[in-house]
Amino acid sequence: MIKHADLAIMLRRNPGPIAAHPPPMNPHQLQAQHQAELQKRELLKRQSRKPTDKNLPDGVEDLAIGDGVAQYKALRDVERKIDAAMMRKRLDINDFMSRNLTCYKTLRIWISNTAENQPWQQGTMDADAFDFNTENQATYRVTISARLLDDEHDAEAKKDASAGEQKDPDAMEEDNNEANKKGPQKKHAAQRTKFSHFFKQITIDYDRSPALQPDGFSHIEWKKPENNAAAGANSDFDLLVFERKADENINVTINLYRDEVPERFLLSRPLAELLGTEEEDRGGVLMGIWTYVKANNLQSEEDSRKIRCDAELKAIFNNRDFVMFPDIPRDILPHLSPLPPYQLPYTIRVDKAYINPPAPGKPSAPTVYDVLVPLEDPLRTAMSDLTSPMSTLNQLSQLDDQLAHLVQALHHSKAKHAFFTSFAADPVAFVKRWKSSQQRDLEVILGEATRGGGEDIAADEWRRGGKEGVWGSDKANEGVGIWLAKNKH
């Protein structure tokens, strides 16, 4: 046992840490602290003055004329039931929306090109002759544009077809078209998702040696900025245009690398056969494996995290007999590969038959491709507006405040009625009880209440009214405000 003397010696040898006192505050800090305290008190006062009780006072049905009180209570019961049902539905909707909801729509891509300063355009030499001139300025310009084929465009196309208009479904839509300037379509064009949104990288590969390319370029590449929001509007586009030198037709391949959140991967053959799909994201792979394990009862009885591998799972997890479920996210990485890009072959034609077709006034038809791109399910947006309609919530909040003020007025009226009824029955006894009650309330608020109560109220400070009395002091006002604020919570 350590004696007191030994303890004192140990404390002297190993003194404890000295408490560091905070540095004194300057006048500006003191003033800021005082202002913050005043704002806090003012907020508590405002909260104390705002009524929240929507329950009618007891006994008011005996004073009211008619069955309004009974109808109000019935409406309150219905409101509670509706609130409970809406809360359950809101939770169900939120659970549904937490899943990965993705729909796929068709992105139509138009590819075309023009040519300038070609030998056949200059008319000074034979277009089929070999050009030895190294200063040849023959160029071509390739245009790649895309639009999302949504329900609105499909409905408009059906409407035009029913009206007897001959409209080419592969025709490229122009931004300055008069039909696109109409009200609904113009609004839709301003809100549509642009071409670059769906891809993180676009490359153009030439089917020829770099040494044979006049300007030395055989590869064109565009990458989406890492911070697309900070890059601004320049990173989003509907039209991709590039220009190079050439006086002969060239084959190119346009590679579109998809940008999806969450990112999907190409699954290996064993994993694809197990899940029944060739493309999936990590969350979908884990959920599919878990569903397969539960359906085939492959969990170990001793440890639920331990999974018994059957023939299908052994093909995925290197012929192991068991695998721990927490290790599956790491073990499936070798079975996930990046999705291959969309490859769109195109021939850049600079010959006269393509640039100047026989039919005057009719340009050559562009090359058209349709690819599937992911879009957020519109049901998610509709459900979000349904679960949190701000206008409706604000209106309900205003109605609740009005109802609380009306109920507060009923409480005041009920208290007045009880006051005057009791005063009319026995004025003397009522005044005595009222004075004693007021004195006890004041003592509680001021923190000066005695144990027994019922003290003499003949002192001047108790009888004096107005601002000079006890009820008008700052201490009493502050105590009332704090007491009411505490009762609100």
Secondary structure as GFF3:
##gff-version 3
##sequence-region A 1 489
A	DSSP	alpha_helix	4	13	.	.	.	ID=ss1
A	DSSP	alpha_helix	27	49	.	.	.	ID=ss2
A	DSSP	three_ten_helix	60	62	.	.	.	ID=ss3
A	DSSP	alpha_helix	68	97	.	.	.	ID=ss4
A	DSSP	beta_strand	102	116	.	.	.	ID=ss5
A	DSSP	alpha_helix	119	122	.	.	.	ID=ss6
A	DSSP	beta_strand	139	149	.	.	.	ID=ss7
A	DSSP	alpha_helix	151	162	.	.	.	ID=ss8
A	DSSP	three_ten_helix	178	181	.	.	.	ID=ss9
A	DSSP	alpha_helix	183	191	.	.	.	ID=ss10
A	DSSP	three_ten_helix	195	198	.	.	.	ID=ss11
A	DSSP	beta_strand	199	206	.	.	.	ID=ss12
A	DSSP	three_ten_helix	210	212	.	.	.	ID=ss13
A	DSSP	beta_strand	219	223	.	.	.	ID=ss14
A	DSSP	alpha_helix	228	231	.	.	.	ID=ss15
A	DSSP	three_ten_helix	232	235	.	.	.	ID=ss16
A	DSSP	beta_strand	239	245	.	.	.	ID=ss17
A	DSSP	beta_strand	250	258	.	.	.	ID=ss18
A	DSSP	beta_strand	264	267	.	.	.	ID=ss19
A	DSSP	alpha_helix	269	275	.	.	.	ID=ss20
A	DSSP	beta_strand	279	281	.	.	.	ID=ss21
A	DSSP	alpha_helix	282	295	.	.	.	ID=ss22
A	DSSP	beta_strand	306	308	.	.	.	ID=ss23
A	DSSP	alpha_helix	311	316	.	.	.	ID=ss24
A	DSSP	beta_strand	322	324	.	.	.	ID=ss25
A	DSSP	three_ten_helix	325	327	.	.	.	ID=ss26
A	DSSP	alpha_helix	328	331	.	.	.	ID=ss27
A	DSSP	three_ten_helix	333	335	.	.	.	ID=ss28
A	DSSP	beta_strand	336	338	.	.	.	ID=ss29
A	DSSP	beta_strand	342	348	.	.	.	ID=ss30
A	DSSP	alpha_helix	352	355	.	.	.	ID=ss31
A	DSSP	beta_strand	367	376	.	.	.	ID=ss32
A	DSSP	alpha_helix	378	387	.	.	.	ID=ss33
A	DSSP	alpha_helix	390	425	.	.	.	ID=ss34
A	DSSP	alpha_helix	427	446	.	.	.	ID=ss35
A	DSSP	alpha_helix	460	463	.	.	.	ID=ss36
A	DSSP	alpha_helix	474	488	.	.	.	ID=ss37
###
